[in-house]
Amino acid sequence: MPEILHGASERAAELVDNLQRFTATEQIEHTEFKRNGKLSRATNQLFSYVAEIAQAPSGEFWVEEDRAGKADTDSSQLYDTGTAAFALIFHPKKIGNFEFRCARRIVSGNRRNKLLPQSS
């Protein structure tokens, strides 16, 4: 895991250094299911997405995200926010503020998935 965290930390620093502002077309698929697991409704929407990342002299980060729907349809009830900011937890100036542990997914019959700490 230390190698993975080191690599993620390097990529986060590159993100701040090289991509202070980026734009993208974001596609969000929103699928709702009934309690019995059957499909209730599915929507697909395109957004114009812009993110700006800046670092103050104090070392603090500032992240601004904006998105606008590309169609005049009802917007999804759910949308993605904070993705750019989430990547910054791995930045060399921030990674020491977090604890990272491996986890494994447990599936038992039709029960919900659980994430459990990986045993040593």
N, C-alpha and C positions, 0 to 999 in steps of 0.2 A: 504494500500500500504506500510506503514512503515514495517509491518511484513514481507512482501514479499521481500523488499529490504534488510532487515536485514538477512534473510535466504540466499539470493543470495550473499550477502557480505561474509557470513561465508563459503559458498561453493567455492567462488573464492579464499579465503585464503587457504582452503583445497587443491584446485587445485595446487596452487603454492607450498605448503608444501609437498604434497604427489606425485605429478605427474610432476617432473621436466623434464622427458622425457617419451613420450608415442608413441606407434606405433599402427596403425590400418589399416584395409583394408577399403577403402572408395569407395562407389559406387555412381557415378554421373549419373543421368538420364537427358539428355538434350533434350527438346522437343521444336520444332519450329512450330509456327502456321502461317497460311496465314492471310491476313487482314480480310477475311470473317469468321475467327475463326476455319476453318478446319485444320486438321493436315497436316503439310508440311513434317516434318522429325523428327524422334526420334532416339536417340542413347543412348547407355548404356555403361559405361566404368568403369572398376575397377582400382584403384590406390593403391599403397603402400604409406602410409602417415606416416610421422614422425614429431612430434612437440617437441621442447625443450623450457622450460621456466626457466629463471634465474632472480634473483633479486640482483641488485648491492647494496653495503653497503649504497649508497645514497637513496635507496628505489625505484629507477627506475627499470622498468622491461625490459627484453630482451626476445623476442620471435622469434624463428626460425622455419619455416615450410618448409617441403620438400615433394614432391610427385613425384612418377614415375608411368607411365602407366604399367599395368600388361600385356598388349597385344601389338603387333606390328601393331596397327590400327591407323588411323588418330585420333589425340587427339581432344577432344571437344573444340569448340571455347570458351566456358565458363567453368570456374572452380572456386571452392570455395577457398578463401584465407583469412586469417586473423581471422578465427573462434576462435582459441585459444587466440589471442590478444583481441578479442571482449569481451570475458568472464572477462577479467581483469578490465574492467570499473567498475565492482561491488566490486573489492577488497577494503578492509577497507581503504587503503591508497589513493585510487583514487575516490571512490564513491562520495565524497564531491565536486569533480570537475564537476559533471554532474547534470542536472536537469531532473527528471523523472516525467512524467505525464501519467495518464490513458488516453486511447483513445478508441473510438468506431468506428466500421466499418459501413459505410453507403453504401447500394446497392440500386440503383434506375434504374429499367428497365434494359437495356443493357449497361448502362454507367459503366465506370470504378469505382472500389471501391475507397472510400475516407476514410482516417482516420481523425477523428475530435476530438478535445479535449473533454473529458468527462465532462459534466456539474456537478457542485457541488450540 
